[in-house]
Amino acid sequence: MIDRNHRNISINRQCELLNVSKGSLYYEPVGIDPYSLALMDLIDRQFTETPFYGSRRLAAWLNRQGYPVNRKRVQRLMRLMCLEAIYPKPNLSKKRKDSDIYPYLLKGVKIDQPDFVWSSDITYIRIGRGFVYLTAIIDWFSRYVLSWRLSNTLEPAFCVEALNEALASSKPEIFNTDQGSQYTSKDFITPLKDEGIKISMDSKGRALDNIFVERLWRTVKYEEVYIKAYQTARDAFQSLKKYFLFYNNQRLHQSLGYRTPAEVHF
């Protein structure tokens, strides 16, 4: 995907052209066995259908489909895929000492204009015999995808790059994310603070707090990812680039009065 020996185009420029995180170049993809990869594919598809399924139900569902697996393995794969079931759970997690967790600011808030609330999330994308992560930043009012990045690691760099690209054109009043380490990292929080943007974070185990990104992932998976079966990261980038252009500029949204996100956003 990236040619380190290219004489005319620097590695940094190649990353920009491919929408790939520069930081991800310096990490080897984590190897994973074919059976686990098959399980991840099935989990991804079923979770997209039933986001309220936790590890226990997914393990039971996989066994009924003829894929023997225990709950512990499903839990491990769900963590690897950044998946968390949508249902209230006791708050048993502890805050990281080097991270700040911000309250959820959007309960009951009326979103009535573009660039009022933006949000971001990460999802799993299957590629050939492996996988990458996709992040995107979306405007809640218009559903417009402001930026996106692919990465083969969960280091914060690709999320920060997507944020900086979005902020180069505009800024929201509120930015909402989950409590993942990418979004609580200093590198991600600092640009938001510098711009005077209010920071909102989902309650633990409440993915519906970030509902518009969840809907975006469902749309991207069913209209693009599942029907394309990417074999390389380059394939994924080129195809997703076309899809997001279509999504922003041509795809009619019923919730927007059958207008496109671009028509509403601009």
Secondary structure, 3 states (H helix, E strand, C coil): CCCCCCCCCCHHHHHHHHCECCHHHHCCCCCCCHHHHHHHHHHHHHHHHCCCCCHHHHHHHHHHCCCCCCHHHHHHHHHHCCCCCCCCCCCCCCCCCCCCCCCCCCCCCCCCCCCCEEEEEEEEEEECCEEEEEEEEEECCCCCEEEEEEECCCCCHHHHHHHHHHHCCCCCCEEEECCCHHHHCHHHHHHHHHCCCEEEECCCCCHHHHHHHHHHHHHHHHHHHHHHCCCCHHHHHHHHHHHHHHHHHCCCEHHHCCECHHHHHC
